Structure formats: structure tokens, C-alpha cells
Amino acid sequence: MRHVVVTGGSRGIGAAAVQAFLAQGDRVTALSRSGDAPDGARGVKVDLTDSTATLSVVADLGDVDVLVLCAGAARQVPLADLDLGDFRNAMEGKYFSYVNIMMPVVKRMVARGSGIVLPVIGMGGKSASPLHLSGGAANAALMLVTTGLGAAHAKDGLRIVGLNPGPVATGRFQQMAEAHAKETGQSVGAARAELSARFPSGKITEPEDLADMLVLLASDGARAVNGTVIAMDGGATPII
């Protein structure tokens, strides 16, 4: 039985991932600030922006076969309100909440000669938005780390693959709509409708859609996929 660790596993994409891996018969540990976890998973409370606390948790996890990174997010900020603090907060909240756990777990995987790491990052690091410059910069940095580590550790038996969603139907989508409404002068309802309409299918991505892809990427069916970041925004950002 594999041991799958999911950060941000108490809600949203992380909770959906926990449930999807449990359905595969995996043993799942969910890390979050609250320590809550879906039924069937072990919940562990940790603030992943605290590198010392994170190292302590990693030491207690034991062997990790699959690490799924969903914890951490950067708020969207209207350009007129953007300041240096937003860039610092984005790096702490998104970039360091990922690398603080990814780096020590990767070292342990290298020592064992196997492991899969799946960071859920975001299209904001691939396509610049005036509302998401600070968060997009953190995402871009994570994309670089993901591809670099994947290439470096393929020889060690690891696969490291990023997943780039666009907007997802979680609580964070509401904050995105509020920022977009402030920037454009629309109502929040109109902003939500406009953001949803950007999907060619007319349907926003659900957390379960991402969870299904994470299960696939962690399977032997994706054994040749490594050192890359896969877009999963329903074709909303038509770039190469």
C-alpha cells in the first residue's frame, strides 16, 4: 500500500485529492493548518510556511511514495493596490509553503530510489495577469523548481510533474471574482459570470477534475511523464 501525503488536504483541491487516492486503496496523510482531514485519512496540523515545523512533520511521516502539493495560495490583488508586501506574502504563502516540504521529502525519496511529487501550481505562472502578478511570480518560480528537480532526479527513480489549473470552483474563486470586480467596476456576480465564460466549455474546473488527473499522474500509466508542467484549464489559455 502506497503512502500518499497531500498538503492542503482539509478542503478544496487537496480534500478532493485525498478522497481520490483513498478510493485507489492508498494510505493517505492530509497536512493542513487545521489538522482536519476527510474520513479515512490521517490529519496532521502544520503551517508549511514554518520551515522548522515542516521539517519536524517530515521526520514523523516515514516513507512517502507520493507527495501532492495543494497547500498555499496567493491572493489576487488589483494593480492599483499592489505593493511589495504582496510579493513577499505570495512567495511565503505559495512558493515557500511548497518548497519547505518538497525539498526534504525529495531528499528522502532520492535516498530510497523512488517517489512521485505532484505540485498543483497554476496558470498564473504561465500567463501574466495584472490581477495576479505577485502570485503569478510565485507560480513561475515553482514551475522552474518542478521542471528542474524532475530533470535532475529522473536518474534517482523520481518523477516530478506539475499541474497548472486555471480558476477552480473552490472558495478561492470567490476572492478572484471580488478582485476582478474591483478592477473592472462590475458586480461580483457579473465578474463570476465573466470568469466562468472564459472556459471554452462554459464550465469551470471542479476540484474532482484535478484529483482525477493527479491519480493518473501518480499511476504507472504516466511513467514516462516527468520534469514538466501540464496545463489543465479547459483550454482557456491557448498557448504553447
N, C-alpha and C positions, 0 to 999 in steps of 0.2 A: 504494500500500500504506500503510495507516494505521500509525502508531507508537503502540502501547498500552503504557503504563507501569503496572505492578502493584506496589504496596507489599506487603510480607509475602509475596512471591511464591515463597518457597522451600518452603512447606508449607501444609497446611490449605486454607482457602478461597482464599487467594492462589494457591497452586500449581494448584488446580483452575481458577481463572480464567485463569491463564497458558495452560494446556493448551487451554481452550475458545477463547480468542482466537487461538491458533496454528492451531487447526483451521479457523478462519474465513479463514486466509491473512494474518493481521496480523503485523507485526513487533513482537515483544514484548520489553520490558526488565523484568526482575524485580529489585526492590530488596529487600534483607534484611540483617540483621546478619551473616549468614554469607557472603553473596555467592553462595550456591548458587541454581540455577535448574533447572527441568525442561528436558529435552532440546529444543533448538530455540530456546530463549530466551537472551538475554544476561543474565547475572547481574552485579549491581553491589552491592558491600558498603557499607552505610551505616547509621549509627544515627540514625534520624529524630527522636529526642528532642534531638539536637545540631543546633541551627538553623544554625550556621556550616557544619558538614559537609554538611548538607542543601542549602544554597544552592550549595555547590561542585558537588554532584552535579547539581542542576538546570541549572547553567550548561553541563554537559557532555552533557546529554540531547538537546539540539537540540529540534526541534519535537515537541510531544506532542499527539496527536489525541485520545486517551482516557486519562484518569488514573483508575485503580481503586485505592481506598484500603482495604487489609485489614490493614496492619501495626498493631500496638499492641493491648493488651488490659489490662483491669483485673481483678485477682483478686477473686473473691467472698470476703467476709470475714464470719464470724458476728458478729452485732450486739454481743455482749459483748466481742469483740476489736477492734472498730472504733475507730480513733483518727485524729487529724488527719493523721498521716503517710500513712494510706491514701488520704485525699482528695488529698493532694499527689501521691502516686505515680500515682493514677488519672488526674489531669489531665496529668501528664508522659507517662505511658505510652500513653494513648489520645488525649486531646484534642490535645496539642501534637505528637504523632507524626503526626497528620493535618494540622493547620493549618500546621506548619512547611514542608510540601511543597505543600499545596494553594494557599496564598496566592501564592507566587512563580510557580507554574505557571499559575494563573488569570490573573495579570497578563500573562504571555506569550501566553496564549490570547486575551485581550482585544485585545492588540496585533495579533494575526493575524486576528481576527474570526471565530474558530471554535474549538470544543473541547467535550468532554464530560467531566464529572467525576462519578464514582460512588463516594461513600463508603459502605462497609459499616459500619453503626453498631451497632444492637442494640436490641431491645425494652425493655431495662432502662432506657432513657431515656424511655420512654413509660409504662411501668407500674412503679411503685415496688415493690421487693422489699427486705425487711430485710437480706438477704444481699448486696445489690448496690447499696447506697446511694452509695458513693463512685464506683463505675464507672458507675452509672446517671446520676449528676450529670454526669460527663464526656460520656456519650452524649447527654444532653439538650442540653448546650452545642453538641455537634456537629450535632444536628438543627436548632438555631436558625441556626447558621452556614450550613448547607447550604441551607435554605429562603431565607434572606436573600440569599445570594450568587446563587442561582438567579434570584430575582426581579430583583435589581439588574443582572445581566449578560445577561438574555434579549435585550435590545436590542443587545448586542455580539456576538450569534451563539453564545452559550454555552448549554449545558444542564447543570444540576447537580441530580442526583437521588440521594437517599439510599435505602439498603436496610436494613431493620430485621429481621434474623433473630432467632429465639429461640435455644434451645440447638441446637448443630450438632455432628454426630458428628466432632469433632476431639479432640486431646489436651486441650483446654481443658474439654471436657465432663467429663473425669475430675476435674479440680480443682473444678468446680462440684458434682459429686456428693460429693466429700470435704467441702466446706464445708457442704452440705446435711445430710450425715450427722452432722457435729459439732453442728449446730444442733438437729437433731431426735432425736439419740440412736440413730439407725438404723445398720445396717451400710452400708458404701459400696455394696455390691451392691443392697441394698434401696433406697437413695437413687437409684441409677441407674435402677432399675425404676420408681420413683415419678415421676421427672422425665420419663422416656420416655412414661409413661402419660398425661401431661398433654396430649400431642398427640392431637387427636380421631381421627386416623387410626391412632394407636398406633405410628407410625413417626417417628423423629427425622429432622430435616432433614439431608441429606448435603451436603458441600461442592459437589458437582457440581450439585445443585439450584440453589444460589445462583449458580454460574458460568453456568448456562444463562440465568438471569434477567438477569445482568449483560450478557451478549452481546445479549440482546433490548433492554435499555435503551440500549445503545450503538448500536443499529441505527436505520435510518430509520423503522422501524415504530413507534418510540417518540418520533418527532419532536415531538409535542405534549406530552410529559411533561417537566415542568421545575419546579424550585423546590418540590419536595415530597419526602416520605419515605414509602416503601412498606413496609408490614408484610409479612413473609414468615416467619411462624412456624407455618404449618399450621392457623391458626385457634385456636391455644392461648390467645391473649389476645383475647377477643371484645369489643373496644372500638371506638368510632367514631374 
